[in-house]
Amino acid sequence: MLFRSWVEYGPTKDLGLQTPAEQENKSNHAIQLAGLGAGETWYYQAVTEGEDGTQRSAVLTVSVGPAPAGVENYLVPTKPIEAPGYFLLTTNGGPMIKDRAGRTVWWAEGPAENVDTSQTRMADGQVYFLYFRRSADTEDDVIHRISLDYREMEDIPVPGAHHDFRVYDDSIVSLVRDRRTGPDGKLWIGDSVVKIPKDGSASEVVWSSWGTLPFEMVTQGNFWFDGTDWTHCNSVDWAEEWNLYVVSCLRQEAIYAIDPQGTIQRTFGGNQADMSISSGTQFAYVHGVDIRDGNLWLVNNEPVNQKTSEADIYTVDLDRKSTRLNSSHLVISYAVF
């Protein structure tokens, strides 16, 4: 019989913790528990959900021995995970939270297969994570939402979502693939920025590359499998102090500041730049962009071996239309934020 399952567990018979529910019905089940310390006794209950409804085992106990060499212990956080000092990571296996010592304190199971890892965000005690497919036979992309206690879970459909999204008080803003016929009569893949209200009302396209960016033939390899990778936008954010969206696009080697009506107000880098910038600056491989205190913060990835990145801060003067590199920090990783 096929069913999905999860485990409820805790330091007392009241339990209180829950693993993520499996995303598929299965006949064999393997579920990992987080927060069990060596030498402790924990209570647990297996739960299954299938055609016959929900079934629960008796509440049992397990005594925890030391982890084998090379195997990581999962720890119960000593302070709220929302507090400073924890890192939210995206991995192929699913999102996880680590403390400053690199120890995992929370994780959730990722999708089954055939997906490309993307972005994880956290807001209001909820973890949101996006996985997308590069082969676009389907448009069934979703942003998963799960509470830190695993008690609330939701899949938010965002067809075509990829690379980056942000969570705000009343909405989610996401990059979305925008497929149309290009100037050569073939399929070209541009980008849109879509706003998804949390109240369930209809999504809104706030910007599209179609009609706002020039057509430029791609000379590099395609990221997408089914058409010309025209824009390949990597990062999006809402810059509240500018009242503008900020979007980075790899193919144009530019960062665009866009108003809520979808009009580009500022262009950093690229062939259409209207903001002066240091010679040799390239914005092609930006996988993180943010505006803080009037400064442009970004992560610029090294394009060849993809083993290093730069975390750069640019001072921006909107009146003089100038951008100046303030500081740069080497990151020994292919980083995003």
Secondary structure, 3 states (H helix, E strand, C coil): CCEEEEEEEECCCCCCEECCCCCCCECCCCCCCCCCCCCCEEEEEEEEEECCEEEECCCEEEECCCCCCCCCCCCCCCCCCCCCCEEEEEECCEEEEEECCCCEEEECCCCCCCCEEEEEEEECCEEEEEEECCCCCCCCCEEEEEECCCCCEEEEECCCEEEEEEECCCEEEEEEEEEEECCCCCEEEEEEEEEEECCCCCCEEEEECCCCCCCCCCCCCCCCCCCEECCCEEEEEEECCCCEEEEEECCCCEEEEECCCCCEEEEECCCCCCEECCCCCCCCCEEEEEEECCEEEEEEECCCCCCCEEEEEEEEECCCCEEEEEEEEEECCCCCC
